[in-house]
Amino acid sequence: MAEGDQQRTAKVEPLRKALPCPECRRPSTRENYPFCSDRCRNLDLSRWLKGSYAIPVADDESKAEDDGYF
């Protein structure tokens, strides 16, 4: 570029909206999205591995059929 030319700068928009970390509510980082750090990401993973997160199921299968879902 010649000295008289102005440099063009592009405004880069983030691909995702910045959300707070689900563990500690600090701003998330691109490297650890949606978490803010490797620590928070590992805390969440350990909860999954221990079975702390679970999808509720109906105790009685016939009751689930009466609800009209199946």
N, C-alpha and C positions, 0 to 999 in steps of 0.2 A: 504494500500500500504506500501511496505517496504521503508525504507529511501533511498535505492539505486535506486529505480525505478524512472523513469522520468514521470512527469505528462504529460498526453496527452491533448493538447488543440486543439479544433476544430475551424476552421475559419468559422464563420457563415456569409453567404451571405444574404443580405436583400432580401425580397420577391419582393419588388417594387424598381424601380429606383427612387432615390431621385429627386424630381422636386421642383422648386420654388413655393411658395404660389401664387395662382392666384390673390390674393388681393394686397399683399405688396411686393412680389418677394423674401421674405426671405426663407431660407430652410424649407421645410415642416417637420412636426414631425409625428411619427408613430401614436400617439394618435388622432391627428386631421387631418390626411391625407385626401385630398391633401393640406390642409391649415397648417399654422405654429402655429396657436393658436385658442382658442375657440372664441376669438373676431372676427377674420377674417372669421371663419366658420359662425358665427351668422350674420355678415354683408352680406354675400352671401345669406343666408337663407332669410333675410329680403327683399332683392331684388326680390327673387322668389315670396315671399308672396305678395309683393306690385304689382307684374305684370310687373316689369321692364324688365324681360327676357320673350321673346315671340317668337314663331315660326311664321315666316311670312307666310301668306296665300294669295292666288290669290283673287282679288276682284271679278273677273268674272269667275265663274266655267267653262263656255264653253271655255274660253281662256286656262285654265289649261288642258282641255282634248285635245286641239289642239297641245299641246306641246308633246304629246305622253306618258305622265306619267301615264295616267289612261286609 
